[in-house]
Amino acid sequence: MATAIIEIGVLLVVAAPTPSEGFKFGFNNSYTCHCKNDEKCDIVTGRCDNGCLKGWGGPSCQQGNVALGSEEVSQSDILIDSYGPKQAVDGYTDTAWTFNHPCIHTSFSPWAWWVIDLQRTFSLRFLKIFHQAGYAQGFSVHIDNELCFKHTNVSNPPTEIPIECGRTITGRHVNISSIRSDDFFHYIRLCEVEIYVCSRGTFGSDCNKFCHCSNGDECDVITGQCPNGCQKGWKGASCNTDIAFGIRPHGNRHHRGKGNMFAILQIQLLIYTHMATDIIEENMCARLQI
Ligand SMILES: [Ca+2]
């Protein structure tokens, strides 16, 4: 029993990490919370009570904007220095022209473009573009020269445009361009470009589904399929089916409950582990209907 008491003390420390360590959630605490003000997230879903950290989105705050704050941006030409390419990744999405946070503004040209180098390849599919009305008709989005999306409507697009590529494209350069051979005095005004990537082990259009790939591989953003099979203990096309217990909410075998209740339940499980050495903790969670 003395051994059990010592381990209880250790476990209480684990159950209450400091914000500087980064709160964790999900299966084996392998996911990092991305809550505003470094707050703790739900231990099962990752949901944050007061919203996501800047640059993160989705119900579980696992959808990251890899464009935010980039220094590796350029554009076809700059009308005025303060209207340069960084304005499209400064985190301000206002589409009304302001002097504090203006949008990019290319010079007059039949071919206007803006490009970002993400510095490494990502599996890309979802973006969002904020722009000033009237200056993006017929625009295209390319990822490493492969067409992701082209606006074909004769009318001007809305100022906030969620974009899904026709398929997932692996690349590092995202180029947004507009060609108007009939209009030399043509330019684009992009206010913000958000390029979304799911954190490792999540997938879906808003990254709120969980996959469990072998070797910690990333899974397909749409299907959840793992490139080299599932992590031990998981199966299914998306590697989100627990071999022992089937599909669980968000594909997890997590313990339910929060705060002190979570710690108390784990204490009970540890004591029980000492009495039944052959049973792993996760199986016990299921038996106790946690
Ligand atoms: Ca901006």
Residues whose N, C-alpha, C, O or C-beta is under 5 A from the ligand:
A	BS01	CA	Q87 A88 V89 D90 G91 Y92 T93 P102 C191 E192
